[in-house]
Amino acid sequence: MQPGQAVSYDNAGRTMIYNSKPNADKNATEAAIACGKAYLQQVFTEYMGY
């Protein structure tokens, strides 16, 4: 969810599968994962409202 960085995270295994910037600051990567989780939670919440 950050410009210029893509992260793929396996929620079941709790591991990062892909990081487009493996040398990026760990805090920035963790923030991208947290933002992505929040986004997916919001999408799911809206879906359940239909």
C-alpha positions as CSV (number, residue, x, y, z in Angstrom):
1,M,0.0,0.0,0.0
2,Q,3.0,2.2,-0.3
3,P,4.1,3.8,-3.6
4,G,7.0,1.9,-5.1
5,Q,6.8,-1.1,-2.7
6,A,4.9,-4.3,-3.2
7,V,4.6,-7.0,-0.5
8,S,2.9,-10.4,-0.6
9,Y,2.1,-11.9,2.8
10,D,0.8,-15.4,3.6
11,N,-1.6,-14.8,6.5
12,A,-2.0,-18.5,7.3
13,G,1.8,-19.1,7.5
14,R,2.5,-15.6,8.8
15,T,5.4,-15.1,6.4
16,M,6.3,-12.6,3.7
17,I,6.3,-14.3,0.3
18,Y,7.5,-11.4,-1.8
19,N,9.0,-8.0,-1.2
20,S,9.8,-5.8,-4.2
21,K,12.3,-3.9,-2.0
22,P,14.1,-6.5,0.2
23,N,16.6,-3.9,1.4
24,A,13.9,-1.5,2.5
25,D,13.7,-0.3,6.1
26,K,12.0,-3.0,8.2
27,N,9.6,-0.5,9.7
28,A,8.5,0.6,6.3
29,T,7.8,-3.0,5.3
30,E,5.9,-3.7,8.5
31,A,3.9,-0.6,7.9
32,A,3.0,-1.7,4.4
33,I,1.9,-5.1,5.7
34,A,-0.2,-3.5,8.4
35,C,-1.8,-1.1,5.9
36,G,-2.6,-4.0,3.6
37,K,-4.2,-6.0,6.3
38,A,-6.4,-3.1,7.4
39,Y,-7.4,-2.6,3.7
40,L,-8.4,-6.2,3.3
41,Q,-10.3,-6.2,6.6
42,Q,-12.3,-3.1,5.4
43,V,-13.1,-4.8,2.1
44,F,-14.3,-7.9,3.9
45,T,-16.4,-5.9,6.2
46,E,-18.1,-4.1,3.3
47,Y,-18.6,-7.4,1.5
48,M,-20.3,-8.9,4.5
49,G,-22.7,-5.9,4.5
50,Y,-24.2,-7.0,1.1
